[in-house]
């Protein structure tokens, strides 16, 4: 991720991990030998342990190629769909800088706050879903109102013929409260945090 606030740099002993002037975070294979604890320093888990060489290893953005005058890392050069963009963030005219300026990019995990240099466009959003059952009738609860709320948004849907509901496009790592209300039944409230997609399972309504 080549973070500005890289925890691997902080944890490394003897300066085994450093940030180059161009922003690329590099592991020194001589200084880092035996420092297996570095693999746990990265919340993204992108540092791997080479058992044979007793080294922590990670993406270098092909720094050795860039130093020789190559314009792109090998992954960008060979990607058949053009899914990867590489460039100089200090150049406001570069394609990558323009994407950043557009506000369309985001970190893979915004909650880490590491100032990651690898950014994403169009990340899939989290969802919260569930199925509602009438307990006294043991049948799917169609047309039940389900409201979802957080500190910044509120949505409302009706269950379908199978008692199912779903809220898509939710923010990552955000606490949402789901309220289920049906006439003649006790209201139910469920709170969950979107660290991952959430299926609340079968929710049984009880008579009020």
Phi, psi and omega per residue, in radians:
X1 nan -0.323 3.073
X2 0.917 0.990 -3.039
X3 -1.305 2.541 2.996
X4 -1.186 -0.633 3.140
X5 -1.908 1.124 -2.992
X6 -1.395 2.054 3.122
X7 -1.151 -0.413 3.121
X8 -1.167 -0.580 3.100
X9 -1.175 -0.709 -3.131
X10 -1.165 -0.667 -3.080
X11 -1.389 -0.488 -3.048
X12 -1.076 2.448 3.069
X13 -1.623 2.623 3.051
X14 1.023 0.488 3.122
X15 1.137 0.573 -3.067
X16 -1.198 -0.373 3.072
X17 -2.170 2.319 -3.115
X18 -2.465 2.866 3.073
X19 -1.899 2.170 3.112
X20 -1.272 2.864 3.093
X21 -0.991 -0.475 3.134
X22 -1.497 0.052 3.073
X23 1.656 -0.144 -3.140
X24 -1.287 2.258 3.110
X25 -1.586 2.177 -3.008
X26 -2.153 2.439 3.010
X27 -1.704 2.171 3.102
X28 -1.369 1.995 -3.050
X29 -1.175 -0.308 3.096
X30 -1.469 -0.897 -3.102
X31 -1.221 -0.504 -3.026
X32 -1.535 -0.066 -3.086
X33 -0.983 2.215 3.119
X34 1.502 -0.117 -3.099
X35 -1.512 1.197 -3.096
X36 -1.142 -0.444 -3.110
X37 -1.097 -0.292 -3.135
X38 -1.140 -0.442 -3.120
X39 -1.165 -0.445 3.129
X40 -1.559 -0.124 -3.115
X41 -1.303 -0.428 -3.073
X42 -1.623 2.054 3.125
X43 -1.156 -0.356 3.088
X44 -1.422 -0.207 -3.134
X45 1.018 0.736 3.130
X46 -1.733 0.018 3.028
X47 -1.657 2.196 -3.113
X48 -1.929 2.735 -3.121
X49 -1.818 2.132 3.065
X50 -1.600 1.773 -3.058
X51 -1.107 -0.689 -3.099
X52 -1.130 -0.750 -3.110
X53 -1.646 -0.094 -3.116
X54 0.982 0.819 -3.076
X55 -2.319 2.451 2.911
X56 -1.383 2.412 -3.085
X57 -2.381 2.618 -3.140
X58 -2.672 3.035 3.078
X59 -1.064 2.359 3.105
X60 -1.852 0.074 -3.006
X61 0.974 0.510 -3.139
X62 0.918 0.813 -3.083
X63 -1.002 -0.607 -3.133
X64 -1.128 -0.579 3.107
X65 -1.307 -0.734 3.129
X66 -1.081 -0.651 3.135
X67 -1.140 -0.409 3.133
X68 -1.608 0.064 3.072
X69 1.850 -0.032 3.074
X70 -1.124 2.588 -3.077
X71 -1.560 -0.396 -3.046
X72 -2.469 2.677 2.949
X73 -1.142 2.804 -3.063
X74 -1.090 -0.622 -3.109
X75 -1.104 -0.681 3.133
X76 -1.208 -0.721 -3.113
X77 -1.105 -0.649 -3.014
X78 -1.746 -0.121 -3.100
X79 -1.082 2.093 -3.047
X80 -1.261 -0.285 -3.093
X81 -1.900 0.010 -3.118
X82 1.179 0.547 -3.071
X83 -1.332 -0.241 -3.065
X84 -2.004 2.408 3.101
X85 -2.164 2.362 -3.124
X86 -2.305 2.490 3.116
X87 -3.134 -2.999 -3.076
X88 -1.635 1.970 -3.135
X89 -1.225 -0.328 3.120
X90 -1.442 -0.143 3.107
X91 -1.766 1.846 -3.089
X92 -1.099 -0.269 3.139
X93 -1.590 -0.110 -3.133
X94 -1.258 2.693 -3.112
X95 -1.047 -0.730 -3.100
X96 -1.178 -0.660 3.099
X97 -1.128 -0.644 3.128
X98 -1.173 -0.648 3.066
X99 -1.119 -0.752 3.128
X100 -1.079 -0.771 -3.111
X101 -1.142 -0.461 -3.122
X102 -1.227 -0.299 -3.113
X103 1.370 0.166 -3.099
X104 -1.546 -0.154 -3.102
X105 -1.707 2.793 3.111
X106 -2.693 2.801 3.066
X107 -1.269 2.677 3.121
X108 -1.061 -0.610 3.082
X109 -2.381 1.666 -3.054
X110 -1.063 -0.400 -3.089
X111 -1.285 -0.224 -3.115
X112 -1.351 -0.506 3.090
X113 0.946 0.887 -3.113
X114 -1.842 0.079 -3.089
X115 0.971 0.897 -3.121
X116 -1.112 2.425 3.116
X117 -1.530 -0.380 3.037
X118 -1.460 2.109 -3.090
X119 -2.130 2.868 -3.070
X120 -2.247 2.653 3.045
X121 -2.083 2.302 3.057
X122 1.251 0.639 3.091
X123 -1.080 2.418 3.064
X124 -1.127 2.459 -3.123
X125 -1.627 2.872 3.133
X126 -1.371 2.832 3.047
X127 -2.365 2.739 2.980
X128 -2.193 2.231 -3.101
X129 -2.453 2.914 3.105
X130 -3.028 3.089 3.129
X131 -2.285 2.310 -3.086
X132 -1.927 2.355 -3.107
X133 -2.157 2.400 2.972
X134 -1.348 2.001 -3.074
X135 -1.145 -0.657 -3.091
X136 -1.304 -0.383 -3.112
X137 -1.923 -0.211 -3.107
X138 0.916 0.864 3.115
X139 -2.473 2.838 -3.116
X140 -1.088 2.418 -3.107
X141 -1.663 1.662 -3.133
X142 -1.487 2.501 3.044
X143 1.314 0.286 3.127
X144 -1.401 2.441 3.137
X145 -1.407 2.218 3.085
X146 -2.167 2.133 -3.136
X147 -1.942 2.429 3.118
X148 -2.134 2.342 -3.116
X149 -2.523 2.634 3.011
X150 -2.401 -2.982 3.128
X151 -1.155 -0.397 -3.019
X152 -2.091 -0.088 -3.112
X153 -2.667 2.828 3.077
X154 -2.540 2.365 3.108
X155 -2.373 2.837 3.135
X156 -2.581 2.388 3.098
X157 -2.410 2.948 3.017
X158 -1.966 2.507 3.097
X159 -1.196 2.620 3.123
X160 -1.476 -2.970 -3.066
X161 -1.110 -0.337 3.136
X162 -1.733 0.127 -3.136
X163 1.382 0.164 -3.075
X164 -1.541 2.601 2.989
X165 -2.478 2.741 3.131
X166 -2.719 2.402 3.025
X167 -2.038 2.065 -3.093
X168 -1.872 2.946 3.049
X169 1.186 0.615 -3.094
X170 -1.517 2.684 3.127
X171 -1.200 2.621 -3.128
X172 -1.332 2.551 3.029
X173 0.892 0.798 -3.120
X174 -2.150 2.458 3.141
X175 -1.463 2.165 3.127
X176 -2.110 2.529 3.070
X177 -1.972 2.209 3.113
X178 -1.845 2.167 3.124
X179 -2.034 2.298 -3.080
X180 -2.070 2.130 -3.070
X181 -2.298 2.288 3.070
X182 -2.523 2.393 -3.099
X183 -1.002 2.274 3.100
X184 1.530 0.007 -3.118
X185 -2.227 2.679 3.129
X186 -1.188 2.336 3.088
X187 -1.195 2.469 3.121
X188 -2.089 2.483 3.127
X189 -2.230 2.267 3.139
X190 -2.272 2.258 3.117
X191 -1.943 2.344 -3.127
X192 -2.586 2.685 3.118
X193 -1.941 2.327 -3.017
X194 -1.452 1.049 2.985
X195 -1.290 -0.351 3.072
X196 -2.662 3.043 3.043
X197 -1.095 2.502 -3.034
X198 -2.171 2.163 2.951
X199 -1.944 2.053 -3.045
X200 -1.366 -0.105 3.125
X201 1.403 -2.825 3.115
X202 -1.472 2.201 -3.132
X203 -1.931 2.046 -3.057
X204 -1.666 2.167 3.103
X205 -1.475 2.367 -3.140
X206 -1.981 2.574 3.141
X207 -1.031 2.458 3.116
X208 -1.432 nan nan
